[in-house]
C-alpha cells in the first residue's frame, strides 16, 4: 500500500465516523520524517485520496519523531489564534518503503557538523543515558517485557478498538486489522540473551570516544540496548480532528477533550533523548498545572532508557505511564507516533473516567514535544 493510501485511511475514518462535511476543513497538517519518493507531498495527495473537498489544503512537516504531535499542535495553534475553526493534525510513515534516514540527516553525513555537535547515533545516545543515570540491562529488559505484556492485555481487552482502523484494499479486502509487531511471549530473561545492537558501530566509528569527550565524567560507555528493548520499525498513520467551539457546532461535532497547552524544547544533542521531561514541565506550566495534576502519561518508548529516565525525572510511578504498552511492543512509525499516542491517551482517559493526560516524545537533535489534554 502506498504512503498516500496509508495516510488516507484514517482521514476517511474521520470523515465517515463524524459524518464530516469536508468542505469545512480549513487545513490539514501531516507529520512525516522521510517525506521523499512516494511520500513527498503526502499531505495534499492523501487528503484528495480520502475523498475530501478539493479546496482543503495540506502541509507536511518534520520535527523528526515528534512530527505527528507537532502537526496536532500546529493545527491547535491556528485554532487558538482564531485563524481557522476546524482542521486535522496527524502523521504517516511508511518505513518499509522509505527506511529511516532516507531523506538524509545533516549532522550524521557532514563530518564538520558531526564534530561541532558531538554527534552520535540515537542508539549510542540511549546507551549513554543508561550509563550516565545508572540503569541496568535487567531494568531495561524488564521494562520492555512489561510493555509487551501491557500491549497484549490491552489488545485482548479491546482497549484499542475505538482508535484502530483496518487497512482495506481497493477490492474491499482487509489487508491488516491489528498491529503485527507484538511479541507477547517476551520475558526479561529471553531479552537478556540478545546482543547489544550499538556496541560494534559505536566502537568502529569512534562514537564511544565522542561520548567520552563530551561527558568526561563517564569512565566507559555501557551498551545495553538491542532490538527487544528499543522501538520497532513499522508503518503507520494517525489523524486527529480539531475544532474551535464555533467549528464544532458548525460541523455537528461533540468534543471529547480540549488541548490545554503544548510545548517544544531542546537540550544537549549528544545525549539527545532526555528532553521530554522538560518539555512536559513547560507545557504543564503553560496550562497552570504540575505533574501531580496529570492522571495518565504517554511517552514514546523510543528506547527503554528514555522512558525510565522520564519517569525518574518527573517522579512518576509505572501505573500512570504507558498503561497499555508502547512503541517497544507496537512499533514507532516515526511521523505518525505522536498522533497515535495522543489518541490512545484520550481513549484510556475515557475508559478510566479520568481527566488530564500528557503525551510526549523525544526528538532527534536533543529536542522534545509535549501536549496536555483535558477531557470535556
C-alpha positions as CSV (number, residue, x, y, z in Angstrom):
1,X,0.0,0.0,0.0
2,X,1.4,3.4,-1.0
3,X,2.0,6.0,1.7
4,X,-0.7,8.3,0.3
5,X,-3.3,5.5,0.7
6,X,-1.9,4.7,4.2
7,X,-2.5,8.3,5.3
8,X,-5.8,8.5,3.6
9,X,-7.1,5.5,5.6
10,X,-7.6,7.4,9.0
11,X,-8.6,10.5,7.1
12,X,-11.5,8.5,5.6
13,X,-12.4,7.2,9.1
14,X,-12.6,10.7,10.5
15,X,-14.9,11.7,7.6
16,X,-17.3,8.7,8.0
17,X,-17.3,8.4,11.8
18,X,-18.2,12.1,12.2
19,X,-20.4,12.5,9.1
20,X,-17.9,15.3,8.3
21,X,-18.6,17.9,5.7
22,X,-15.1,18.1,4.5
23,X,-15.6,21.5,2.9
24,X,-15.4,22.8,6.5
25,X,-11.9,21.5,7.0
26,X,-9.6,24.6,6.7
27,X,-6.2,22.9,6.9
28,X,-4.5,19.6,7.4
29,X,-1.0,19.1,8.8
30,X,0.7,15.8,8.5
31,X,4.0,14.9,10.1
32,X,6.4,12.7,8.1
33,X,10.1,12.4,8.8
34,X,11.3,10.9,5.5
35,X,8.9,12.6,3.0
36,X,10.6,11.5,-0.1
37,X,9.7,9.5,-3.2
38,X,6.1,8.5,-2.9
39,X,5.8,10.2,0.5
40,X,6.7,13.6,-1.0
41,X,3.7,15.9,-0.8
42,X,1.8,13.2,1.0
43,X,-0.4,15.8,2.8
44,X,-2.2,17.1,-0.2
45,X,-2.5,13.9,-2.1
46,X,-3.8,11.9,0.9
47,X,-6.5,14.5,1.5
48,X,-7.6,14.1,-2.1
49,X,-7.3,10.3,-2.0
50,X,-9.5,10.3,1.1
51,X,-12.3,12.0,-0.9
52,X,-12.1,15.3,0.8
53,X,-13.3,18.5,-0.8
54,X,-10.7,19.6,-3.3
55,X,-10.4,23.0,-1.6
56,X,-8.9,21.5,1.5
57,X,-5.1,22.4,1.8
58,X,-2.5,20.4,3.5
59,X,1.1,20.7,4.7
60,X,3.8,18.1,5.5
61,X,6.1,19.0,8.4
62,X,9.1,17.3,10.1
63,X,10.2,17.6,13.7
64,X,11.6,14.1,13.4
65,X,9.9,11.6,15.8
66,X,7.7,14.4,17.2
67,X,6.2,15.3,13.8
68,X,2.8,13.8,14.4
69,X,2.3,15.5,17.7
70,X,3.8,18.7,16.3
71,X,1.2,18.6,13.5
72,X,-1.6,18.4,16.0
73,X,-0.1,21.3,17.9
74,X,0.2,23.4,14.8
75,X,-3.5,23.0,13.9
76,X,-4.3,23.7,17.5
77,X,-2.3,26.9,17.5
78,X,-4.1,28.1,14.3
79,X,-7.5,27.4,16.1
80,X,-6.4,29.1,19.3
81,X,-5.2,32.2,17.2
82,X,-8.6,32.4,15.6
83,X,-7.2,31.8,12.1
84,X,-9.2,28.6,11.4
85,X,-12.1,26.8,13.1
86,X,-11.6,23.3,12.0
87,X,-8.6,21.3,10.9
88,X,-6.8,17.9,11.1
89,X,-3.4,17.1,12.5
90,X,-1.6,13.8,12.4
91,X,1.2,11.9,10.7
92,X,2.3,9.0,8.5
93,X,5.5,7.0,8.0
94,X,6.0,4.1,5.5
95,X,9.2,2.8,6.8
96,X,9.2,-0.4,4.8
97,X,9.3,1.6,1.6
98,X,11.3,4.7,2.8
99,X,13.7,3.4,5.5
100,X,14.7,5.6,8.4
101,X,17.3,8.2,7.2
102,X,16.2,8.1,3.6
103,X,15.9,11.9,3.4
104,X,19.3,12.4,4.9
105,X,20.5,13.7,8.3
106,X,23.0,16.6,8.1
107,X,24.7,16.0,11.4
108,X,25.3,12.4,10.5
109,X,26.6,12.9,7.0
110,X,28.6,16.1,7.3
111,X,31.8,15.5,9.2
112,X,32.2,19.2,10.1
113,X,28.8,19.3,11.7
114,X,29.2,15.9,13.4
115,X,32.4,17.2,15.0
116,X,31.0,20.5,16.1
117,X,27.8,19.0,17.6
118,X,29.5,15.9,19.1
119,X,27.1,13.8,17.0
120,X,26.4,10.2,17.9
121,X,23.5,8.0,16.7
122,X,20.4,7.7,18.8
123,X,21.2,4.1,19.9
124,X,24.5,5.3,21.3
125,X,22.7,8.3,22.9
126,X,20.3,6.0,24.8
127,X,23.2,3.8,25.9
128,X,24.8,7.0,27.2
129,X,21.6,7.7,29.2
130,X,21.6,4.2,30.7
131,X,25.3,4.6,31.6
132,X,25.1,8.1,33.0
133,X,22.0,7.6,35.1
134,X,22.8,4.1,36.2
135,X,20.1,2.0,34.6
136,X,21.0,-1.7,34.4
137,X,20.4,-4.1,31.5
138,X,18.0,-6.0,33.6
139,X,15.9,-2.9,34.3
140,X,15.7,-2.1,30.6
141,X,14.7,-5.6,29.6
142,X,12.1,-5.8,32.4
143,X,10.6,-2.5,31.2
144,X,10.5,-3.8,27.7
145,X,8.9,-7.1,28.7
146,X,6.2,-5.2,30.6
147,X,5.5,-3.1,27.6
148,X,4.8,-6.3,25.6
149,X,2.6,-7.7,28.4
150,X,0.6,-4.5,28.7
151,X,0.1,-4.2,25.0
152,X,-1.1,-7.8,24.7
153,X,-3.6,-7.3,27.6
154,X,-4.9,-4.1,26.1
155,X,-5.4,-5.7,22.7
156,X,-7.2,-8.6,24.2
157,X,-9.4,-6.3,26.3
158,X,-10.3,-4.2,23.2
159,X,-8.8,-1.0,24.6
160,X,-7.6,0.0,21.1
161,X,-10.8,-0.8,19.3
162,X,-12.1,2.7,19.1
163,X,-8.9,4.1,17.6
164,X,-7.6,1.3,15.3
165,X,-8.8,1.5,11.7
166,X,-8.3,-1.6,9.4
167,X,-6.4,-1.2,6.2
168,X,-8.6,-2.2,3.3
169,X,-7.6,-2.5,-0.4
170,X,-9.5,-1.3,-3.4
171,X,-11.3,-4.6,-3.7
172,X,-12.7,-4.2,-0.2
173,X,-10.5,-6.9,1.3
174,X,-9.0,-6.3,4.7
175,X,-5.2,-6.3,4.5
176,X,-4.4,-5.6,8.1
177,X,-6.7,-5.1,11.2
178,X,-4.3,-5.1,14.1
179,X,-0.7,-4.4,15.0
180,X,1.7,-7.2,13.9
181,X,4.8,-6.2,15.9
182,X,3.7,-7.5,19.3
183,X,5.7,-10.4,20.8
184,X,3.7,-11.2,23.9
185,X,5.9,-14.3,24.7
186,X,8.7,-11.9,25.5
187,X,10.3,-12.0,29.0
188,X,13.1,-10.2,30.7
189,X,15.1,-13.5,30.6
190,X,14.6,-14.0,26.9
191,X,15.6,-10.4,26.2
192,X,18.7,-10.9,28.3
193,X,20.0,-13.3,25.7
194,X,20.1,-10.7,22.9
195,X,23.4,-9.0,21.9
196,X,23.6,-5.2,22.3
197,X,22.9,-3.5,18.9
198,X,25.0,-0.4,19.1
199,X,28.4,-1.5,20.5
200,X,30.0,-2.5,17.3
201,X,29.1,0.6,15.3
202,X,30.0,2.8,18.2
203,X,33.5,1.4,18.6
204,X,34.2,1.1,14.9
205,X,33.1,4.7,14.1
206,X,34.6,6.2,17.2
207,X,31.3,7.3,18.7
208,X,32.3,5.9,22.1
209,X,35.2,8.4,22.1
210,X,32.9,11.2,21.1
211,X,30.7,10.4,24.1
212,X,33.7,10.3,26.5
213,X,34.9,13.6,25.1
214,X,31.5,15.3,25.7
215,X,31.0,13.5,29.1
216,X,34.4,13.0,30.6
217,X,32.9,12.1,33.9
218,X,32.0,8.7,32.4
219,X,34.7,6.1,32.6
220,X,33.4,4.0,29.8
221,X,30.1,3.6,27.8
222,X,28.0,0.5,28.6
223,X,25.9,-1.0,25.8
224,X,22.6,-2.3,26.9
225,X,20.0,-1.6,24.1
226,X,19.0,-4.0,21.5
227,X,16.1,-4.9,19.2
228,X,14.0,-6.1,22.1
229,X,14.1,-3.0,24.3
230,X,14.0,-0.5,21.5
231,X,11.1,0.7,19.4
232,X,10.1,-1.3,16.4
233,X,10.4,-0.1,12.8
234,X,6.9,-0.2,11.4
235,X,4.4,1.5,9.0
236,X,1.6,3.6,10.4
237,X,-0.7,6.6,10.1
238,X,-2.9,8.5,12.5
239,X,-5.1,11.6,12.3
240,X,-6.9,13.8,14.9
241,X,-9.9,16.1,14.2
242,X,-9.6,19.5,16.0
243,X,-12.0,22.4,16.1
244,X,-13.0,25.6,18.0
245,X,-16.4,25.7,19.6
246,X,-17.7,27.5,16.5
247,X,-16.2,24.9,14.2
248,X,-17.5,22.0,16.3
249,X,-21.0,23.5,16.3
250,X,-20.9,24.2,12.6
251,X,-19.8,20.6,11.8
252,X,-22.2,19.0,14.4
253,X,-19.3,17.6,16.4
254,X,-19.3,16.6,20.1
255,X,-15.9,17.4,21.7
256,X,-14.2,14.7,23.6
257,X,-11.3,16.8,25.1
258,X,-9.6,20.1,24.7
259,X,-5.9,20.8,24.3
260,X,-4.8,22.9,27.3
261,X,-1.2,23.6,26.2
262,X,1.8,22.3,24.3
263,X,5.5,22.9,24.1
264,X,8.7,22.1,22.4
265,X,12.2,22.3,23.8
266,X,15.8,21.2,23.2
267,X,18.8,20.1,25.2
268,X,22.2,18.6,24.5
269,X,22.2,16.9,21.0
270,X,24.7,14.3,22.1
271,X,22.7,12.6,24.9
272,X,19.8,13.7,22.6
273,X,16.8,11.9,24.2
274,X,16.4,13.4,27.7
275,X,14.3,16.4,26.8
276,X,10.7,15.1,27.2
277,X,10.6,15.7,31.0
278,X,11.5,19.4,30.5
279,X,9.0,19.6,27.6
280,X,6.3,18.4,29.9
281,X,7.2,20.8,32.6
282,X,7.0,23.7,30.2
283,X,3.7,22.6,28.7
284,X,2.2,22.0,32.2
285,X,3.3,25.4,33.4
286,X,1.6,27.0,30.4
287,X,-1.6,25.2,31.5
288,X,-1.2,26.3,35.1
289,X,-0.6,22.7,36.2
290,X,2.1,20.4,37.5
291,X,2.9,16.7,37.3
292,X,0.6,15.9,40.3
293,X,-2.4,17.2,38.2
294,X,-1.9,14.5,35.5
295,X,-3.8,11.3,35.6
296,X,-2.1,9.5,32.7
297,X,1.1,9.9,30.7
298,X,2.2,8.6,27.3
299,X,5.9,8.8,26.4
300,X,7.1,7.3,23.2
301,X,9.2,4.3,24.0
302,X,11.9,5.1,21.5
303,X,14.2,3.1,23.8
304,X,13.7,1.7,27.3
305,X,16.1,4.1,28.9
306,X,14.2,7.1,27.5
307,X,11.1,6.1,29.4
308,X,12.9,5.1,32.6
309,X,14.7,8.4,32.7
310,X,11.5,10.3,32.0
311,X,9.7,8.6,34.9
312,X,12.7,9.2,37.2
313,X,13.0,12.9,36.3
314,X,9.3,13.6,37.0
315,X,8.9,11.2,39.9
316,X,6.3,9.1,38.2
317,X,5.1,5.6,39.0
318,X,4.7,2.9,36.3
319,X,0.9,2.6,37.0
320,X,0.3,6.0,35.3
321,X,2.8,5.8,32.4
322,X,2.1,3.9,29.1
323,X,-0.5,1.8,30.8
324,X,-1.3,-0.1,27.6
325,X,2.3,-0.6,26.5
326,X,4.1,1.5,23.9
327,X,6.4,1.5,20.9
328,X,8.7,-1.2,22.2
329,X,5.7,-3.6,21.8
330,X,3.8,-2.0,18.9
331,X,6.4,-0.1,17.0
332,X,7.2,3.5,16.2
333,X,6.1,4.8,12.7
334,X,8.2,8.0,13.1
335,X,6.0,10.8,11.8
336,X,2.7,9.1,13.0
337,X,3.6,8.1,16.5
338,X,2.8,11.5,18.2
339,X,-0.8,11.4,16.9
340,X,-1.1,7.7,17.8
341,X,-0.2,8.1,21.4
342,X,-2.4,11.2,21.8
343,X,-5.4,9.3,20.5
344,X,-4.8,6.2,22.7
345,X,-4.2,8.5,25.7
346,X,-7.6,10.0,25.3
347,X,-9.3,6.6,24.8
348,X,-7.7,5.5,28.1
349,X,-8.7,8.6,30.0
350,X,-12.3,8.0,28.9
351,X,-12.2,4.3,29.8
352,X,-11.0,5.1,33.3
353,X,-13.2,8.2,33.6
354,X,-10.1,10.3,34.3
355,X,-9.4,13.9,33.2
356,X,-5.9,15.1,32.4
357,X,-3.3,13.4,30.2
358,X,0.1,14.3,28.7
359,X,1.7,12.9,25.6
360,X,5.4,13.5,24.8
361,X,8.2,12.2,22.5
362,X,11.9,12.6,22.4
363,X,13.2,14.0,19.2
364,X,16.4,13.8,17.2
365,X,18.9,16.6,17.9
366,X,18.1,16.8,21.6
367,X,14.5,18.1,21.2
368,X,11.1,17.1,22.6
369,X,7.5,17.9,22.1
370,X,4.6,17.6,24.6
371,X,0.9,18.2,24.7
372,X,-1.5,18.5,27.6
373,X,-5.1,17.4,27.1
374,X,-8.2,17.6,29.4
375,X,-11.5,15.8,28.9
376,X,-14.6,17.9,28.5
